[in-house]
């Protein structure tokens, strides 16, 4: 198993442990949904939020675009490759980005 595989596995185990803990002890949880933060779950799932962040970062290659999207979901768990591609296709449909031969250009 490579280092990245081990790291990914440990992240998944931690995520599952947190979910189990939340289900088992709901009274000990603090309600963080009332706190308005730029990385709250409703914002991070918003395509406008992702587009705004990417327009600031401006990754130029497909690989760096995927890494940037993955980094946005870093603290909320992880994002699957399938979901990454959905986000990228939404960005293309909404004319935020254009991809030609693994090169990303920004239309806005």
RADA-V150364 format. One record per pair of residues at least 12 apart in sequence whose C-alpha atoms are under 7 Angstrom apart, sorted by the first residue. I is the first residue (numbers start at 1). J is the second residue. D is the distance in Angstrom with one decimal. If there is no record, write none. Layout:
I,J,D
I,J,D
This chain:
15,77,6.6
51,96,6.8
60,103,5.8
60,104,4.9
60,105,6.8
61,102,5.7
61,103,4.6
61,104,5.4
62,102,4.9
62,103,6.0
62,104,6.3
66,84,6.8
95,107,6.3
96,108,5.9
